[in-house]
Amino acid sequence: MTSDSTDLLSIRPTSDEAAFEQLYDEYHQKVYFYFRKQTHSEFMAEELVQLTFIKLWKHLERLSDDAPISSQIFRIARTTLIDTLRKQAVEREALQHAQLPGEHTYTENTVYAHCLQEDIQAAVEKLPPVRKKVFQLSRFQGLSYQDIARELSISTKTVEDHLTKATKHLKLLLRYSHVLLWTWLGSC
């Protein structure tokens, strides 16, 4: 299926899975690179692509025949990104409030946040030295890929590879932790 063949929704797929697969195959990579550019995270880009196409599948009947399918897919992608970033901001803010120093009331969330932070720190300590350093510079100090590459005299692709592997490793070590872990890893 070419861009011309799916550009108008008069040719859009119905709930036919094969037609939807063709649409997915055509736009998956484009949507992925859009998210990758916006988030600088492979993990988030993959998750957001899946969410976008799930929304597209659920709301096929709502799509307009008057607008190009590509525009509508990217509108769904943009709103999915905005919704996800807002949700993560709220969760990050809640986590920060739960860890404010000097507060003497420990709620269940505060205790959980503290335990999660300890688990993450212990898991980071188990990473190989360079990967650990790359992860700490990115996640704890907020440095960009380029800054990390410059500081450690490695390529940005190597930085990206270390972060991808570190994230996967941490997810395996911490797979029993709460959803906040996944949010924290994906939003950093």
C-alpha positions in Angstrom: 0.0 0.0 0.0 1.5 3.3 -1.0 1.0 6.7 0.6 -1.2 7.7 -2.3 -3.4 4.7 -1.8 -4.2 5.3 1.9 -4.0 9.1 1.8 -7.8 9.5 1.6 -10.0 7.8 4.0 -12.4 6.7 1.4 -9.9 3.9 1.0 -9.5 3.4 4.8 -9.6 0.0 6.3 -12.7 -1.2 8.1 -12.3 -3.6 11.0 -10.5 -5.9 8.6 -7.3 -6.8 10.3 -5.3 -7.3 7.1 -6.2 -3.7 5.9 -5.3 -2.3 9.3 -2.0 -4.2 9.3 -1.2 -2.6 5.9 -1.9 0.8 7.4 0.2 0.0 10.5 3.1 -1.2 8.3 3.0 2.0 6.2 2.9 4.4 9.2 4.5 2.6 12.1 8.0 3.7 11.3 7.0 7.3 10.6 5.1 7.6 13.9 8.0 5.9 15.7 10.5 8.4 14.5 8.1 11.3 15.3 8.0 10.0 18.9 11.7 9.2 19.0 12.5 12.8 18.0 10.1 14.2 20.6 11.0 12.0 23.6 14.6 11.0 22.9 13.7 7.6 24.2 13.3 4.3 22.3 11.2 2.8 25.1 8.7 5.7 25.2 8.6 5.9 21.4 7.7 2.2 21.2 5.0 2.5 23.9 3.5 5.6 22.3 3.4 4.0 18.8 1.4 1.1 20.3 -0.9 3.5 22.1 -1.5 5.5 18.9 -2.4 2.5 16.9 -4.6 1.1 19.6 -6.5 4.4 19.6 -6.6 4.4 15.8 -8.1 0.8 15.8 -10.6 1.7 18.5 -11.8 4.8 16.7 -11.6 3.9 13.0 -15.3 4.7 12.6 -14.7 8.3 13.9 -12.1 9.1 11.3 -13.1 11.7 8.6 -13.4 10.9 4.9 -12.4 14.5 4.2 -9.0 14.5 5.7 -5.9 12.5 4.7 -5.3 9.5 6.9 -1.7 10.6 7.6 -2.9 13.8 9.1 -5.4 12.0 11.3 -2.8 9.4 12.5 -0.4 12.2 13.4 -3.1 14.1 15.2 -3.8 10.9 17.3 0.0 10.6 17.8 0.3 14.2 19.0 -2.6 14.0 21.5 -1.3 10.6 22.7 2.1 12.2 23.4 0.6 15.2 25.1 -1.7 13.0 27.3 1.3 10.8 28.3 3.6 13.7 29.1 0.9 15.4 31.2 0.2 12.1 33.1 4.0 11.6 33.7 4.3 15.2 34.9 1.5 14.7 37.5 3.1 11.4 38.6 6.5 13.0 38.9 5.1 15.9 40.9 3.3 13.5 43.2 6.5 11.5 43.7 8.5 14.6 44.5 5.9 15.8 47.0 6.0 12.3 48.6 9.8 12.7 49.1 9.9 16.3 50.4 12.5 16.5 53.2 11.3 17.6 56.6 7.9 16.1 56.3 7.1 13.9 59.3 3.9 12.3 58.0 4.8 9.1 56.2 2.0 7.9 54.1 2.0 4.6 52.3 3.1 6.4 49.1 6.0 8.1 50.9 7.2 4.8 52.2 6.8 3.2 48.8 8.6 6.0 47.0 11.5 5.6 49.5 11.7 1.9 48.9 11.4 2.3 45.2 14.3 4.8 45.2 16.4 2.4 47.2 15.6 -0.5 44.8 16.5 1.7 41.8 19.8 2.8 43.5 20.7 -0.9 44.2 19.8 -1.9 40.7 21.9 0.9 39.2 24.9 -0.2 41.3 24.7 -3.6 39.6 25.3 -2.1 36.1 28.7 -2.4 34.4 30.8 0.7 35.2 30.5 2.7 31.9 26.8 1.9 31.6 26.2 2.9 35.2 28.0 6.2 34.6 26.0 6.9 31.4 22.8 6.1 33.2 23.6 8.3 36.2 24.6 11.2 34.0 21.4 10.9 32.0 18.8 10.1 34.6 20.2 11.7 37.8 22.1 14.7 36.4 19.8 15.3 33.4 22.6 15.5 30.8 21.8 15.2 27.1 23.2 12.3 25.0 25.6 14.8 23.4 26.9 16.1 26.7 27.4 12.6 28.0 29.2 11.5 24.8 31.5 14.6 25.1 32.2 14.0 28.8 33.0 10.3 28.4 34.6 10.6 25.0 32.2 8.1 23.3 29.7 8.5 20.5 26.1 9.5 21.0 25.1 6.2 19.5 27.1 4.4 22.2 25.4 6.6 24.9 22.0 5.6 23.4 23.0 1.9 23.4 24.1 2.0 27.0 20.9 3.8 28.1 18.7 1.2 26.2 20.6 -1.7 27.8 20.6 -0.1 31.2 16.9 0.5 31.1 16.1 -3.0 30.0 18.4 -4.4 32.7 16.8 -2.3 35.4 13.3 -3.3 34.3 14.3 -7.0 34.6 15.8 -6.4 38.1 12.8 -4.4 39.2 10.0 -6.1 37.4 8.0 -6.6 40.6 8.0 -2.9 41.5 5.0 -0.7 41.0 3.9 1.2 37.8 5.8 4.3 39.1 9.0 2.6 38.2 8.0 2.3 34.6 6.9 5.9 34.5 10.2 7.0 36.1 12.3 5.0 33.7 10.3 6.1 30.7 10.1 9.8 31.6 13.7 10.4 32.4 
